[in-house]
């Protein structure tokens, strides 16, 4: 599936804002909501996540058509990684220990910010590393 | 309102900004290999013939977005410069070579001289001007490299 690359970038900006707010307020509920958004993006695709919907309704009509499309798999993989951190952080905030919530939320914030501000897609970068590690393990 | 959260948030954004800026500055720069850790690739290892003067080796993965731009750029340079060949390798298919060369990301671009020696390397999409100057530099290899190339092309001799 090919998608407009500006969609995930827009989602990353919104994700950054929500994660920063979760971290500052220490709100497990807010982080839980973001974790649900991550899950939707990972399982059914970014276009069906609330941020993807906002992008299509509000942002894309104001922009021209995309110059180039990109494969949906790396950003989806990144959403799955985000879901992992979000889930651990939510448990930390709601059930304790709080430092676990803070740490997981901080790592997810770093990844989302790098994606939104610099277009650096952590999921895309670690994809080859993951493939190398898998192959290395199956050789042993 | 969590004071710790506020401090951590500011710290994360600051560190990530520094990382992002450093990375943006270094991304795609074709850096010279240090002499002493010489790496050579043969046609057999690449699975393709070396160029007569320069070989541009590109490691890609199937869904790497910036790899497309790099493919176009290196393809253009190879088409426009006699003796220059562009070889694209799927890093997932050639995990052996990716591991041997410590390829961590795609695209990774290696500039080989006529003897298959890696003279420059970039991780991230390289720029046109830098590729052109690296090609010119690698094409100006010594006669010893040419002799090695003849040997590398026919390793049995």
Interface residues (C-beta under 8 A of the other chain):
Chain A: X5 X20 X23 X24 X25 X26 X68 X70 X71 X73 X74 X102 X105 X106 X109 X110 X113 X114 X117 X118 X120 X124 X125 X127 X128 X129 X131 X132 X135 X136
Chain B: X1 X2 X4 X5 X6 X8 X9 X12 X13 X15 X16 X17 X19 X20 X23 X24 X61 X62 X63 X64 X65 X68 X91 X92 X95 X98 X99 X103 X104 X105 X106
